[in-house]
Amino acid sequence: MLGRLLGGIVVMAALAGCAAVPNPLAGAAPAKPAQAATPAPSATPTPVVGANDPRVVTLVKQGTKPLTGPAAGTYMDTVEAALRSQFATSGVSISRSGNEIVIDVPADMAFATGKSSLKPESRPTLVAIGAALRHFSQTVIDVYGYTDAQGTPAAQLDLSQRRAVTIATIMTSQGVSQERFYIEGKGAANPIASNATPEGRAQNRRIDIQISPII
């Protein structure tokens, strides 16, 4: 399984060429409902954030209080307003569906072609995202890496996973609890534009940071 929870300090050099991140917490991705509808091709997959999510079990045991009823929506309103205010001109995009917020980081902004080490000029933005999310501790964070359709599927998955790990590692360095993360490299899956043009491929190369309330 490519997706794993980030449960320990990640040493990036050791991950070179690897497509998996160890999961000492639970050994499984967040649970999904048995009859879940198939998402649209452009949609970011949404793990269920609730009692069956191993992150929630761990965080609640550590003292995090779940959000109930309208409080979840109100809390996410605050998160969204803070993110939009701080990152309006940063080069990342912010969208919301229900109580899930996605920060879309263009891979070409963050990484050199074919690389998973962060560009120095993009580090301040990622550091600021981590610092912002540290304050919203009643959420979990899913980091999905995507590539365009060029190259082999194995290479796409490997690169997308390593880039997702890099982004998550930057955020944990700002004090975001590692137990809040789910990381998955999706390769060329879920394109949001045509891979037939350079412009479309650039849009498909991205890292989605999905923020969901703990309920």
Secondary structure, DSSP 4 states (H G I P E B T S, - for coil): ---B---S---HHHHTT------SS-SSPPP--TTPPPPPTTPPP----STTSHHHHHHHHTTPPPP-THHHHHHHHHHHHHHHHHHTTSS-EEEEETTEEEEEEEHHHHB-TT--SBPGGGHHHHHHHHHHHHT-TTEEEEEEEE--S-S-HHHHHHHHHHHHHHHHHHHHTTT--GGGEEEEE-TT-S-SS-TTSHHHHHHHSEEEEEEEE--
